[in-house]
Amino acid sequence: MSYSLSAACCWIILAAILAAIPSQDNHWRRAYLLMTLGLPILIWVYVSDGLFWGLAVTAAMASVFRWPLRYLFAWILRQVTRRAE
């Protein structure tokens, strides 16, 4: 296993541990930390291991960020529909 895939696996384990710990702010600060750490790892996986593994890690990271992604897509949809009116 390459170092980039090992780092991605460690990131996923860290995300699971951080999600299990109670939080006052619904885990948003931890989500920002995971986003900051995850993006360079994701780019590293794409560069070193190729498209297939990059897409696999992208899917794994997206499953961790399902609520922030829903909020992002809802915000984008509101912006697009507001401009169309």
Backbone bond lengths (Angstrom), bond angles and torsions (degrees), N, CA, C in turn:
res aa  C-N    CA-C-N  psi(-1)  N-CA   C-N-CA  omega(-1)  CA-C   N-CA-C  phi
1 M - - - 1.451 - - 1.523 107.82 -
2 S 1.309 115.62 137.70 1.462 120.00 -178.45 1.529 110.72 -75.37
3 Y 1.316 115.21 165.02 1.459 120.16 179.25 1.525 111.36 -65.02
4 S 1.318 117.12 -35.27 1.455 119.19 -179.20 1.529 111.61 -67.68
5 L 1.324 117.53 -40.32 1.469 120.02 176.80 1.527 111.10 -68.98
6 S 1.321 116.94 -34.11 1.463 120.00 174.94 1.522 110.90 -64.33
7 A 1.327 116.62 -41.00 1.466 120.54 177.56 1.531 110.68 -65.08
8 A 1.318 117.36 -38.43 1.464 120.95 178.25 1.524 110.54 -65.37
9 C 1.318 117.54 -41.12 1.467 121.02 177.15 1.526 110.84 -64.25
10 C 1.312 117.39 -41.34 1.466 120.84 176.76 1.520 110.85 -63.59
11 W 1.334 117.00 -37.54 1.464 121.40 177.49 1.526 110.54 -62.79
12 I 1.318 116.90 -42.34 1.465 120.81 -179.61 1.530 110.39 -66.71
13 I 1.328 117.76 -39.30 1.465 120.87 176.68 1.518 110.23 -65.41
14 L 1.331 117.88 -41.97 1.462 121.94 176.57 1.525 110.75 -60.87
15 A 1.319 117.37 -41.98 1.464 121.05 179.04 1.524 110.87 -62.81
16 A 1.314 117.53 -40.00 1.467 120.70 178.80 1.527 111.25 -66.40
17 I 1.326 116.34 -40.06 1.465 119.94 178.75 1.522 110.35 -66.34
18 L 1.336 117.55 -45.18 1.458 120.70 -179.81 1.524 111.92 -65.33
19 A 1.312 117.75 -31.66 1.464 120.36 178.68 1.522 111.83 -71.88
20 A 1.325 117.41 -25.78 1.459 121.31 -177.92 1.529 112.68 -80.23
21 I 1.315 117.41 -17.40 1.460 121.54 -178.61 1.525 108.72 -86.98
22 P 1.346 118.74 130.67 1.474 120.37 179.18 1.530 111.87 -60.31
23 S 1.329 115.10 150.99 1.457 120.31 -176.13 1.524 110.17 -140.93
24 Q 1.327 116.12 146.87 1.464 121.33 177.35 1.524 112.96 -80.64
25 D 1.328 117.11 -27.88 1.467 120.77 -173.97 1.531 112.50 -108.34
26 N 1.318 117.24 28.06 1.468 122.43 179.92 1.525 112.45 57.32
27 H 1.304 116.90 34.91 1.469 124.17 172.94 1.529 114.27 69.49
28 W 1.311 120.57 15.87 1.462 120.72 -177.36 1.520 112.24 -68.24
29 R 1.341 118.10 -41.00 1.470 119.15 178.37 1.518 110.99 -62.50
30 R 1.299 116.65 -38.79 1.463 120.09 177.72 1.523 111.36 -68.56
31 A 1.328 115.77 -34.92 1.467 119.02 177.40 1.525 110.36 -64.73
32 Y 1.328 117.27 -40.38 1.467 119.86 177.65 1.526 110.86 -63.67
33 L 1.328 116.68 -40.13 1.463 120.37 176.72 1.522 110.82 -62.76
34 L 1.323 117.09 -45.19 1.461 120.58 -179.59 1.525 111.68 -65.57
35 M 1.333 117.29 -36.05 1.465 119.88 176.47 1.522 110.80 -64.72
36 T 1.336 115.58 -42.35 1.460 120.28 -179.80 1.529 111.38 -63.62
37 L 1.313 116.89 -39.45 1.460 120.24 178.62 1.526 112.44 -79.14
38 G 1.319 116.61 -32.85 1.454 120.86 -172.62 1.514 115.51 -74.76
39 L 1.311 117.83 -35.14 1.462 120.21 -177.19 1.531 112.80 -62.70
40 P 1.331 120.01 -47.91 1.477 118.21 176.31 1.522 112.90 -62.80
41 I 1.332 116.71 -36.42 1.467 119.17 177.99 1.516 110.16 -65.22
42 L 1.328 117.28 -41.70 1.464 121.08 179.19 1.523 111.34 -62.63
43 I 1.312 117.52 -43.51 1.463 121.09 177.52 1.528 110.11 -63.66
44 W 1.314 116.60 -41.54 1.469 122.07 178.22 1.524 110.93 -59.81
45 V 1.336 116.78 -42.43 1.467 120.22 179.17 1.525 110.20 -64.48
46 Y 1.329 118.13 -44.67 1.466 120.78 178.51 1.526 111.42 -59.52
47 V 1.326 116.48 -43.78 1.462 120.03 -176.38 1.528 111.50 -70.42
48 S 1.327 117.03 -43.92 1.458 118.77 -173.04 1.528 114.59 -89.03
49 D 1.333 118.43 -28.71 1.466 119.88 -173.61 1.519 114.23 -115.44
50 G 1.299 118.56 -9.05 1.455 120.01 174.51 1.514 114.70 99.04
51 L 1.325 113.39 -179.67 1.460 121.77 -172.78 1.526 112.59 -67.34
52 F 1.327 118.16 -43.72 1.466 120.55 -177.00 1.523 111.37 -59.66
53 W 1.325 117.69 -52.43 1.463 120.54 -179.63 1.521 111.48 -68.45
54 G 1.329 116.48 -32.66 1.458 119.32 176.12 1.511 112.06 -63.06
55 L 1.336 116.73 -42.42 1.465 120.14 177.50 1.525 111.40 -67.65
56 A 1.329 116.75 -36.21 1.469 120.13 177.95 1.525 111.09 -64.09
57 V 1.319 116.80 -43.85 1.460 120.30 178.66 1.525 110.37 -69.88
58 T 1.335 117.93 -35.76 1.461 120.85 175.49 1.524 110.58 -60.20
59 A 1.326 117.74 -43.66 1.462 121.18 178.19 1.524 111.35 -64.02
60 A 1.329 116.89 -40.36 1.463 120.10 178.83 1.530 111.20 -64.99
61 M 1.326 116.39 -42.47 1.467 119.64 179.20 1.526 111.13 -69.50
62 A 1.311 117.40 -35.93 1.461 120.23 177.89 1.527 110.96 -65.86
63 S 1.324 117.54 -33.28 1.463 119.23 177.82 1.526 111.17 -68.59
64 V 1.314 117.24 -28.99 1.467 120.66 175.96 1.523 109.98 -71.89
65 F 1.322 117.25 -37.77 1.465 122.29 -176.36 1.524 112.58 -99.17
66 R 1.324 118.02 37.43 1.460 118.45 -174.87 1.523 112.52 -63.84
67 W 1.332 119.88 -41.04 1.464 120.38 179.82 1.525 112.49 -71.92
68 P 1.330 120.45 -46.38 1.471 118.23 175.63 1.529 112.62 -59.71
69 L 1.334 117.43 -34.93 1.467 119.28 177.65 1.519 111.48 -68.68
70 R 1.324 117.60 -36.65 1.473 119.61 176.00 1.522 110.60 -62.89
71 Y 1.337 117.19 -44.18 1.463 120.74 177.66 1.526 110.95 -62.09
72 L 1.326 117.04 -40.70 1.459 121.01 178.99 1.526 111.15 -63.68
73 F 1.330 117.09 -47.05 1.463 119.99 -179.80 1.521 111.46 -65.65
74 A 1.342 118.49 -36.83 1.463 121.18 177.22 1.522 110.30 -65.59
75 W 1.337 116.99 -40.41 1.465 120.26 178.92 1.525 110.81 -64.86
76 I 1.344 116.59 -44.16 1.467 120.56 178.43 1.518 110.35 -61.72
77 L 1.328 117.52 -42.45 1.462 120.99 179.10 1.521 111.08 -62.80
78 R 1.337 117.20 -41.09 1.473 120.14 176.80 1.526 111.14 -62.79
79 Q 1.334 117.03 -40.81 1.454 120.26 -179.95 1.523 111.28 -65.47
80 V 1.324 117.10 -41.35 1.456 121.19 -178.70 1.527 110.71 -69.02
81 T 1.310 117.69 -44.03 1.470 119.78 -179.38 1.518 111.36 -70.67
82 R 1.322 117.86 -31.30 1.464 120.55 178.02 1.535 110.15 -67.65
83 R 1.306 118.06 -38.31 1.467 121.50 179.61 1.522 111.91 -73.17
84 A 1.326 116.37 -27.01 1.464 120.08 -178.22 1.526 111.80 -75.31
85 E 1.313 117.02 -22.07 1.478 120.39 -177.38 1.497 112.99 -75.93
